[in-house]
Amino acid sequence: MKSFLHVGCGPKHKDQTTIGFNTDAWQEIRFDIDESVKPDLVGTMTDMSSVESESVDALFSSHNIEHLYPHEVPVALKEFLRVLKPDGFVVITCPDLQSVCKLVAEDKLTDAAYVSPAGPITPLDILYGHRPPMARGNLYMAHRCGFTKKTLSHDLQSAGFAMVGVMDRPEHFDLWAVASKKAISQEELVTLFNSQLVG
């Protein structure tokens, strides 16, 4: 059975990851900074020393990297690369600043961009972090950096990933990236992307 590291899992489990990971073929290893969510391993994206090098087949990170400071992003992405087996890959999703900034340019900074289970989400929340939890003292929710399709692709390549694909979904204000540790063909990347995100 293959294993994937669910980075910044919070209270979520593999049924809240991707179509590809939510199967019996994948064993989830939950990784988080917060011990109260009972992860399998505790640590930060910039110090994943609790995870052995080349020990997992894949890594999933949903809405985590935007919580890093810009200078921490390369450190975290290199940690992601380090823990992957030679033929491993990552799936990363994060906010898409380009689509969010279109709303800001239309003077809709505090208008609801969409409604989540946590309530209305505004461009201000997407840019800087969800305000209600932060107002209650949960400053882990603060966003400290951001990405566009171009910058996320560049950052993954700079970290050492051999093949990178990034898809933007403007209607959802997010980016989805799949990056492989080893060199693969464009066709193999598309197949990998589809296996994770389409089914």
C-alpha positions, 0 to 999 in steps of 0.5 A: 500500500502506498502512503501519503503525508497529509501536511497541515491536516487539522481535523481532516482525514483522507476523505477530505483530500482528493479523489485519488488519495481517498481510496483503499490504495493509499494510507494516510499519515496525518501531520500537523503543528497542532497536537489537539487534532491528534496527528500521527506526526507533529511538526511544521512545514519548515521542520519536518524532521519527524518524517524520514527522508524518502519515506512517503509516496506522496504529499498533500497540502491544502491551504497551508503554504499561504500561512508561511512567510515568503522566505519560509516557502522555499524551506517548506517546499524543499522539506516536501521534496526531501520526504518523498520517495524518488518517484513521489509527487505532491498535490498542493492547493492554495488561494489564487491571488490573481482571481481574488485581486480581480474582486479587489479591483472591482472594490469588492474587498469585503463582499462575499466571494463565496459561502463556506461551511464557516460562513461568507468568505471575502477577498479580505479573508482570502488575502490575509486569513479568515477573520472570525477565527483570528479575532478569537485568537487563532492567529495560525489562520493568518495568511503571510504570503500568496501565489499565482499560477506562475509564482507557485510553478516557479517556487516548486521548480526552484525547490527541485521538483522535476515536473510541475503542473498548476491549474487555476480555478478562478471561480473557486479562487484557488490553485491546484498544483501537482509536482513530481520529484523525478522527471516525467513526461507531460502526458504522465503529469496530465495522467497524474493530475487527472487521477488525483483531481478528476478520478 
